Amino acid sequence: MENIRIAIDGPASSGKSTVAKIIAKDLGLTYLDTGAMYRAATLVALENDTTSADKIISALTENPLSLTADGEVFLGKQNVTEAIRGNEVTAKVSEIAALTEIRDFLTAEQRRIAADSAIIMDGRDIGTVVLPDAELKIYLVADVVERARRRYKENLERGISADLTELEKEIAARDAYDSTRKVAPLTQAADAIRLDTTGMTIDEVVQFIEKKAKALNA
């Protein structure tokens, strides 16, 4: 599929990345996990014990961030795919992602990548900030309980310890933080299609979005 940019936004564990990866494969699109980019920046902050945007950007410049087609994430030559999904990074990522300089730095990278190919990108401000002129915008939501269950299952599969009740609290807190932050808050673009995935299977969500994408290329 040519000349299409799909922006998928939504809160934590609404299914954005899982769905986007499948659609990218099905439709032959480039997939960019912007959440992984912010998690990598957060890992850098933790490893350097800093919240200074300048220091984080300097470290990212010395060890450039890269993502492979199969979803692996590298900082320089270091594979950080698993490290960025740890509980420490999860607890800190909203704070680092709210830093204006970090967002500007990574947004520029995201736009550069999007300029080179048909792409599907997921995050929290793709349709509103990164790709405001995307041909298709989807805003995924799901209730907190279901999103916590999804994150709990993902953590167990990755060998990460988790407590379901705590995950519910963390996700609700992150929703509040992301939607009220001053820089690029989580919000639905005016022209985005809102889809509540509560009770939906992954296949059902994928089919819905792919139908919308194919209609644009008909």
N, C-alpha and C positions, 0 to 999 in steps of 0.2 A: 504494500500500500504506500503510495507516494504522497508527498506534500500534505501531511497531516501532523499536527501536534496535539496530543491529548494530555490535558492537565487533570490529575486526580488529587483532590484535596480531602481533608477530613481529620478528625481527632485520632489520637493514639489507638492502635489495634482495631481500626474500623475496616481493615482488610485491604488497604491501599496497595501495599507492596506486593502481597501475594497475588492479587488480581492483576496488577500492572505487569508483572513478570510473565504471566500466562498470556495476556493479550499481546505483549511484545513478541513473544514466540509465534503465536498464531497469525499475527498480521505482518510479521517481518519488520517490526519497528525497533529502534534503539531504545533501551530501557535505562533510565537514570533514577537511582534511588537517592533522592536528596536527603532523606533522613539519615542515611549512612554517612553522608558527607558531614552533617552536623555532629553525628556521633563520633566521627573520626576527629573532628576539631575538639570535641569534649575530651576524648581520650588524651589528646595532646595536652590539654589544660591540666588534666589530672596527673599525667606523667611529669609535668614540669611545675606542678603545684602553683598554678597561676590562673587568674581570671583576666589577665591583661590581654586585650585583643591584639595589641602590637606584638607581644611575645608569642601568642598562638599563631598569628599569621606568619611571623618570622620562622617559626618551627615548621609550618606547613610549606613554606617556600623552600626551606632546606631539604625537606623530605616530602616532595609533592604527593598529593592525594590522587589516587587512580582507582578506577573501578573496572573490573573485567566483565566480559559479556555474560559470564555465568554467575555474576554476583559477588565475586570476591573483592575485598577492599584492601588496598595497600597504602602505606605511608612510606614513601621511598621504596625500599626493597622488603620492608616488613609487612607480612600478611596480618592484618588486624581484624579480619572478618569476624572471628569469634569474640575477640577482646572488646569490640565496640558494642556488643550486645549484653555485656555484664551489668549487674545491678548498680554498680557505682556510676557507670556512664549513664544509665537510664535515669538515675536520680538527679544527675547534674545537667543533662542535655538541654533542658528548657532554659536554664540560666545562661548557658553559653550561646545558645541559638538566639537569645534576645539581645546580644551585643550588636550594635549597629554596624561596627566595622567588620565583624565576622559575617553578618548577613550580606553586606555589600560585596565582600570578597568572594563568598561562595555563590552568590546570585550571578556575579559576572562570569564565573566558571560555568554555571548551569546554562546561561544564555549562549555562551560560546559553543558549548556542546550541542545545544538545540539548533543552532544555526547551520550545522553541518549535515543534518539528516532528519528524516521523519522520526518522530520520537514520542514516547510516552513517559511522563515524568510525574512522580507523586510526592506530596509533601503537605505543607499547611498554607503556603502562600503562592502556589504555582499559578493558579488561575487569576489571582488578584495582583501579584507583583512580578513573578519571574516571567510568565508567559501570558500577559493579559490579553493578547490577541490570538490565543490558541483556538484552533478550529472547533475543538470539543472540550468542554469542561464538565467534570463530574465531581459532585460533592458527596462523599460517602459518610454515613453516620450509622451508629448502632448503640443500643443502650449500654450503660456502664457495666452491668453484670455480664453481659455476653462478651464485651471486649476484654474484661478481666479474665474470663475463662479462656479466651483465645490466647492471651499473653501467657497465662499459666501453662497451657499446653505447649506453647512454643518454648518456654523456659525449660520445662521438663525434658523436651526433646533435645535441647541443647546442653542438658546436664547442668542447668543453672537452678539453684534452690529457689523456691518460691512459696509464698503464702497467699492463697486466693483472696482472703479478706483484705490483706495489706495491699494487694494489687488493685483491688477495687478503689481503695482510698487514694492510692498513688495516681491512678488514671483520672479519677474525679478531680484531684488537685491539679494535675497537669492540664486538664481541660480548662479549668478556671484560669490558670496562669497563661496558657497559650492564647486564650481568647481575649485577655485583657492587657497583654503586654503592649507597650507603646509602639514597638517596631514590628511591622508586618504581622499583625495579630491573626490568629486563626479565624477566618470568616468566609462565608460562602460568596463567591462572585455572583454578581447580579444575573449573569447569563449562564450560570452553571445549572446542571440538572441534579437535583437532590435525590439521593437514593438511600433509603433506610435498609441496611443489610441485616437487621435483626431477624433471625429465623430463616434467612436465605442461605443457600449453599454457595460455595465458591463458583461452581459452574453456572448457577443462575445469575450471579452478578456479572461474570465474564460475558455470558451470552447477551445480557442487557446492553452492556457497554459496546461490545463488538457490533451489535445490530445498529446502534447509533453511529458508530464510526463508518461502517460500510454504507450507510445511507448517505453520508456526506460525500462519499467517493463514487456514488452510483452514476 
